[in-house]
Amino acid sequence: MTPIHSPLADDAHKVVTEALRDALVDLIDLSLAGKQAHWNVTGPRFRTVHFQLDEVVDTARKHADIVAERSVTVGSPADGRAETVARDSQLPRLDAGWVRDDDVVATFVGLYDGIIARMRQRAHDVEDADPVSNNILLDAVEELEKQYWMWQAERA
């Protein structure tokens, strides 16, 4: 027996659940990538990049929480377990160890490029099925695109 009943029709629920599940995995993995790079960045721009990575983590965690809460609100348990993220994430893996500041910047430009494209597609996919989830995903895209711009400016 499901304790939370979805306010969405079955077909809409399926589309929304998949989009939110995949968005949650991407956002959790983005926060983990941000922390991994934050701890190991080196180079002349260490301090700037180090603090910029804090913003990555804060934004990703904030939106992951909003996405997870929307998922349970529409009747689908959120799954942010490490094994789920490791198995399902579409983000490229970061190498272990020290990483130069220039490499961090290039890596995060690439990470944001991919995650934004996937988040925009998810927002599009749920637009008719659930405008509320669409709005949540678009809010995340807005902040991710701002950070993407900042990473690109860092590289310019």
Kinemage of the C-alpha trace (Angstrom):
@kinemage 1
@onewidth
@group {chain A} dominant
@subgroup {mainchain}
@vectorlist {calphas} color= white
{ca met a 1} P 0.000 0.000 0.000
{ca thr a 2} L 1.308 3.440 -0.970
{ca pro a 3} L 0.969 5.882 1.947
{ca ile a 4} L 1.162 8.966 -0.273
{ca his a 5} L -1.315 9.265 -3.108
{ca ser a 6} L -0.257 11.274 -6.118
{ca pro a 7} L -2.368 14.220 -7.219
{ca leu a 8} L -1.224 13.431 -10.770
{ca ala a 9} L -2.807 11.110 -13.304
{ca asp a 10} L -0.902 7.842 -13.771
{ca asp a 11} L 0.691 8.800 -17.100
{ca ala a 12} L 1.741 12.227 -15.789
{ca his a 13} L 3.020 10.653 -12.575
{ca lys a 14} L 5.327 8.337 -14.515
{ca val a 15} L 6.858 11.158 -16.575
{ca val a 16} L 7.277 13.432 -13.571
{ca thr a 17} L 8.733 10.687 -11.374
{ca glu a 18} L 11.405 9.834 -13.957
{ca ala a 19} L 12.348 13.471 -14.514
{ca leu a 20} L 12.585 14.243 -10.807
{ca arg a 21} L 14.506 11.031 -10.069
{ca asp a 22} L 17.091 11.798 -12.740
{ca ala a 23} L 17.347 15.458 -11.707
{ca leu a 24} L 17.927 14.433 -8.096
{ca val a 25} L 20.749 12.087 -9.081
{ca asp a 26} L 22.429 14.776 -11.209
{ca leu a 27} L 22.140 17.396 -8.469
{ca ile a 28} L 23.476 15.123 -5.741
{ca asp a 29} L 26.387 14.085 -7.935
{ca leu a 30} L 27.087 17.726 -8.821
{ca ser a 31} L 27.316 18.550 -5.112
{ca leu a 32} L 29.686 15.618 -4.575
{ca ala a 33} L 31.843 16.648 -7.525
{ca gly a 34} L 31.931 20.176 -6.138
{ca lys a 35} L 33.163 18.950 -2.764
{ca gln a 36} L 35.728 16.598 -4.315
{ca ala a 37} L 37.204 19.440 -6.351
{ca his a 38} L 36.880 21.888 -3.419
{ca trp a 39} L 39.078 19.710 -1.211
{ca asn a 40} L 41.732 19.031 -3.846
{ca val a 41} L 42.089 22.147 -5.989
{ca thr a 42} L 45.581 23.629 -6.287
{ca gly a 43} L 47.135 26.484 -8.225
{ca pro a 44} L 47.377 30.260 -8.313
{ca arg a 45} L 43.584 30.698 -8.406
{ca phe a 46} L 43.048 28.245 -5.559
{ca arg a 47} L 41.125 30.630 -3.302
{ca thr a 48} L 38.771 31.915 -6.004
{ca val a 49} L 37.995 28.457 -7.358
{ca his a 50} L 37.761 26.985 -3.845
{ca phe a 51} L 35.034 29.454 -2.875
{ca gln a 52} L 33.279 29.170 -6.222
{ca leu a 53} L 32.999 25.429 -5.575
{ca asp a 54} L 31.227 26.198 -2.289
{ca glu a 55} L 28.555 27.934 -4.365
{ca val a 56} L 28.268 24.864 -6.603
{ca val a 57} L 27.684 22.644 -3.588
{ca asp a 58} L 25.204 24.987 -1.905
{ca thr a 59} L 23.138 25.436 -5.061
{ca ala a 60} L 23.140 21.737 -5.946
{ca arg a 61} L 22.138 20.714 -2.415
{ca lys a 62} L 19.386 23.325 -2.242
{ca his a 63} L 17.827 22.214 -5.508
{ca ala a 64} L 18.321 18.518 -4.723
{ca asp a 65} L 16.264 19.008 -1.578
{ca ile a 66} L 13.517 20.857 -3.455
{ca val a 67} L 13.428 18.181 -6.172
{ca ala a 68} L 13.351 15.347 -3.612
{ca glu a 69} L 10.529 16.990 -1.690
{ca arg a 70} L 8.548 17.480 -4.900
{ca ser a 71} L 9.044 13.814 -5.704
{ca val a 72} L 7.575 12.664 -2.408
{ca thr a 73} L 4.824 15.269 -2.701
{ca val a 74} L 3.651 13.653 -5.930
{ca gly a 75} L 3.816 10.188 -4.362
{ca ser a 76} L 7.246 8.870 -5.379
{ca pro a 77} L 9.877 8.176 -2.724
{ca ala a 78} L 13.117 10.075 -3.330
{ca asp a 79} L 16.266 7.979 -3.756
{ca gly a 80} L 19.482 9.831 -3.042
{ca arg a 81} L 21.479 6.856 -1.847
{ca ala a 82} L 25.152 6.683 -2.776
{ca glu a 83} L 24.621 3.456 -4.719
{ca thr a 84} L 21.830 5.037 -6.755
{ca val a 85} L 23.866 8.125 -7.566
{ca ala a 86} L 26.936 6.044 -8.471
{ca arg a 87} L 24.891 3.787 -10.733
{ca asp a 88} L 22.641 6.334 -12.430
{ca ser a 89} L 24.522 9.621 -12.629
{ca gln a 90} L 25.298 10.953 -16.075
{ca leu a 91} L 28.004 13.322 -14.833
{ca pro a 92} L 31.539 12.449 -15.861
{ca arg a 93} L 33.625 11.125 -12.978
{ca leu a 94} L 36.281 13.323 -11.413
{ca asp a 95} L 39.716 11.852 -10.896
{ca ala a 96} L 40.991 11.361 -7.370
{ca gly a 97} L 43.868 13.454 -6.090
{ca trp a 98} L 45.083 16.982 -6.596
{ca val a 99} L 43.638 18.938 -9.485
{ca arg a 100} L 44.911 22.188 -10.954
{ca asp a 101} L 42.651 25.216 -10.858
{ca asp a 102} L 42.532 25.470 -14.667
{ca asp a 103} L 41.487 21.828 -14.888
{ca val a 104} L 38.743 22.357 -12.296
{ca val a 105} L 37.367 25.280 -14.293
{ca ala a 106} L 37.384 23.290 -17.542
{ca thr a 107} L 35.799 20.302 -15.812
{ca phe a 108} L 32.972 22.345 -14.335
{ca val a 109} L 32.260 24.106 -17.630
{ca gly a 110} L 31.761 20.635 -19.094
{ca leu a 111} L 29.702 19.390 -16.137
{ca tyr a 112} L 27.381 22.376 -16.330
{ca asp a 113} L 26.999 22.071 -20.082
{ca gly a 114} L 25.682 18.523 -19.707
{ca ile a 115} L 23.567 18.963 -16.592
{ca ile a 116} L 21.852 22.076 -17.964
{ca ala a 117} L 20.933 20.317 -21.212
{ca arg a 118} L 19.465 17.382 -19.263
{ca met a 119} L 17.613 19.635 -16.813
{ca arg a 120} L 16.112 21.673 -19.667
{ca gln a 121} L 14.957 18.461 -21.335
{ca arg a 122} L 13.392 17.247 -18.094
{ca ala a 123} L 11.611 20.567 -17.621
{ca his a 124} L 10.276 20.273 -21.162
{ca asp a 125} L 9.188 16.674 -20.564
{ca val a 126} L 7.080 17.585 -17.516
{ca glu a 127} L 5.728 20.891 -18.782
{ca asp a 128} L 2.256 19.574 -19.613
{ca ala a 129} L 2.211 16.727 -17.087
{ca asp a 130} L 2.950 18.902 -14.047
{ca pro a 131} L 3.561 22.650 -14.311
{ca val a 132} L 4.704 22.735 -10.672
{ca ser a 133} L 7.544 20.276 -11.301
{ca asn a 134} L 8.323 22.153 -14.515
{ca asn a 135} L 8.704 25.345 -12.496
{ca ile a 136} L 10.947 23.641 -9.934
{ca leu a 137} L 13.222 22.313 -12.661
{ca leu a 138} L 13.330 25.678 -14.428
{ca asp a 139} L 14.276 27.387 -11.149
{ca ala a 140} L 17.198 24.993 -10.882
{ca val a 141} L 18.166 25.661 -14.505
{ca glu a 142} L 18.179 29.389 -13.838
{ca glu a 143} L 20.749 29.074 -11.051
{ca leu a 144} L 22.783 26.426 -12.853
{ca glu a 145} L 23.007 28.639 -15.943
{ca lys a 146} L 24.222 31.546 -13.818
{ca gln a 147} L 26.967 29.369 -12.384
{ca tyr a 148} L 27.757 28.036 -15.854
{ca trp a 149} L 28.294 31.590 -17.035
{ca met a 150} L 30.606 32.248 -14.088
{ca trp a 151} L 32.677 29.141 -14.797
{ca gln a 152} L 32.966 30.145 -18.457
{ca ala a 153} L 34.028 33.663 -17.441
{ca glu a 154} L 36.644 32.131 -15.144
{ca arg a 155} L 38.061 30.287 -18.137
{ca ala a 156} L 37.942 33.210 -20.582
